[in-house]
Amino acid sequence: MDKTFTDAEIDTVLDEIRAFLFEAGCVSLFMRLHPIINKEWIPTVGKALTHGLTLMSDLSKSEEEHWSETQNRHRRGIKKALKMDVVTKTEYLTKQNAMMFSSIYKETMLHVKASDYYFFDDDYFFNLLEHLQDKILLITAYQDNKAIGSSIYTICEESGIMQFHLCGTLNAYTHLQPSKLITHVARDWGRESGYKVLHLGGGVGSNLDSLYEYKKGFSSQELIFKTYRLVVNAEKYSDLVADIWFTESDLCSDFFPLYRKEPTKEEVLEIDQAESLATIS
């Protein structure tokens, strides 16, 4: 959020946005707030919800301080990768390395049985290349000239924020722990390039899961992740929700907008069966 704006001015802008979206026929607005940029903003127009924690590394710290706050298990992984002659290459996104990354990333998502949400086709990476080429950093780990793991970071000189986006490791090379070396190299690159922070993100769905614990191995500095929700047209919103057979637990859900939520199938099935029996009787 632009710090030249006061909270009151931001709310005024949001009121104007709501009016504009209403005239355009929109029903609702959803935004993910950045844990660093938007951390102090509390809107009075719409609502901000807290979901969980993310992690960041302070890039103003020295190399020694960064190594000191790296957990022993990650230090061992980094040393193992280096001992096994794993090297890294840091570069901007190109069509060739975008295809390379896409292949590695897809193999990882299949291996971890990720949901469809986390699968991106090649066009997604080509769009990053087309629109954000100078804002995307790719760090790739190689052994014997073979790309075995790779990570995408977004970089913004204006804010001084470097941010982890996506990563992948070939299944046959996970024992070399290239992702740990890549994260270590990314932190070094950010520090040496004058960036302020490296935002590592959090767990899947903001949960304190194994992914969160992995990232915490590089820094324990936590941030709060929030989302912003605004009902633009309350009448249409209510009508859309009323058209769907939601259970009571669905209606109490924080999912937004609610009319895009898949109804709880088990309970809906029980209701349908009950109605069928009532019709028969």
Number of C-alpha atoms within 10 A of each C-alpha: 15 8 8 7 11 12 16 12 11 18 17 14 14 17 16 12 14 22 14 13 16 16 11 9 11 16 19 18 17 15 11 13 19 15 20 17 13 17 14 10 13 15 14 14 18 17 13 19 14 12 14 16 19 24 24 25 24 18 25 15 12 13 13 8 12 19 15 13 15 17 15 13 11 21 18 13 18 22 16 18 22 17 11 11 13 22 18 19 13 16 12 17 24 17 13 8 17 20 17 16 27 22 16 20 23 20 15 20 18 14 12 8 10 12 9 9 6 13 15 13 12 15 12 13 18 18 11 16 18 13 10 15 15 14 16 21 22 22 24 28 23 17 18 10 9 10 21 25 29 28 23 21 20 19 20 13 12 7 12 16 20 28 21 18 14 14 23 23 28 19 14 8 13 14 12 23 22 29 24 23 26 25 22 18 18 23 24 15 16 22 22 13 12 13 21 18 21 25 28 23 22 26 19 11 9 18 14 14 12 12 14 19 15 16 23 22 17 25 22 16 13 18 18 18 22 19 17 18 18 19 21 22 18 13 10 15 17 14 11 15 16 11 9 14 14 20 16 10 10 15 15 10 11 10 13 16 17 19 18 11 15 12 17 14 11 10 14 14 11 11 14 12 12 12 12 11 10 9 8 7 6
